């Protein structure tokens, strides 16, 4: 398919007042997309047999990547229901899941479809979902998630994490067989959760996790809610396993609250070691009791790949998820007090897999001819404007195809 975007706004550089960025420069161009790639960017382009879209001076930005969600266990698309108090912490939720998830099986597929469509509408062209594998559900959620996501293969890319929400060892040796079946079914990652708290044997859990990852040639994404020195200890154990095995697949730490409350020297040592092993960290930018918001920019600047996710939209864990990554970015910049054009605009990278139209120095780096055409048209005049004013998306483009489009009132810089 050939797609011609007319009258597109692209960011071209920064305007400065001495050392400070005061605004983002843009220009209006035409953008030609063919066979899923950007093939030409010029003041005026004419192309025969192309689908033509007048962008009306909307800004083109990279599309979003949802790097941590759970499409398999959700209330989204169903009736309103708030979670109950977690009187026993995470174990309250596990007890609930033992009865709740089997009851939801009849609606799980319908709700997963609703979540995926919601993510697409909100500008996502990639989804990584954690999918429960537990003694009650076994691999039924993997079957559902695969079936749902495969139906959107022409619109998005995706990853499936086989997620032992209820632990690994505590479920007995027969559970390993169930987890292996999930990996045989096509999961791209193996997950885990708080191995010291959940299984009371973090060393053996991580050994088993890495063994399975090696056996099935999959990546790893582990939920770590444990704070302070316990969380620090678990992260160092993960890094030790990577070193011991020369493990070369992707490893991600989700949540990783320990980064939020360690003393500075311990924090720096941990960050530097995580960066040296190319381990990624995904955060939902949580705001709550105690220090749980990790220092995102500080970690990124020291070499850690930090990405954003929503975790859930609404389920028995939380009622607050939105699936709106522009809102998530806005929450982030407010949480850390970023109010200037440069800091706000450069924050886009946490939601796009590292892509920003301008690099730190203001040189244009996206889009380039040859890049995959995953992009959004938004009623904004810069990335900073998009995030600060939560400007709306009119068009979602994935691999060169329009996968969502809606009419919005265009207000430009006056939004």
Secondary structure, 3 states (H helix, E strand, C coil): CEEEEEEEEEEEEEEEECCEEEEEEEEEEEEEEECCEEEEEECCCCCCCCEEEECCCCEEEECEEEEEECCCCCCCCCCCCCCCCCCCCHHHHHHHHHHHHHHHHHHHHHHHHHHHHHHHHCCEEEEEEEEECECCCECHHHHHHHHHHHCCCCCCEEEEEEECCCCCHHHCCHHHHHHHHHHHCCCCEEEEECHHHHCCCHHHHHHHHHHHHHHHCCEEEEEECCCHHHHHHHHHHHHHHHHHHCCCCCEEEEECHHHHCCCHHHHHHHHHHHHHCCCEEEECCCCCCCCCCCCHHHHHHCCCCEEECCECCCCCCCCCCCCCHHHHHHHHHHHCCCCCHHHHHHHHHHHCCCCCCECCCCCECCCCCCCECCEEEECCCCHHHHHHCCCCEEEEEECCEEEEECCCCCCHHHC
